[in-house]
């Protein structure tokens, strides 16, 4: 199950872990990742989802992670104008983001 026929999440996962393109074709395509998660909760299949979406659903035993050792990490970039680098709220934001990673 996926939200896009191009399978961006599945393609990336497959490239990182198996160094080749997935031969997977979605059986169901729904409008967004939240719809994918709801469908999985109701037993309609499996999919790859960002872990930040799963916390509440995992704690309520609505979903499970099948292969926890297979992960994909994303780098976040925070663009800002150099002239603003010393603004207190920007410095606070950057420090907060560094702590959560």
Secondary structure, DSSP 8 states (H G I E B T S, - for coil): -BS-TT-HHHHHHHHHHHSS------S-B-SSHHHHHHHHHTTS------GGGTHHHHHTTS---S-TT------------GGGTT-HHHHHHHHHHHHH-
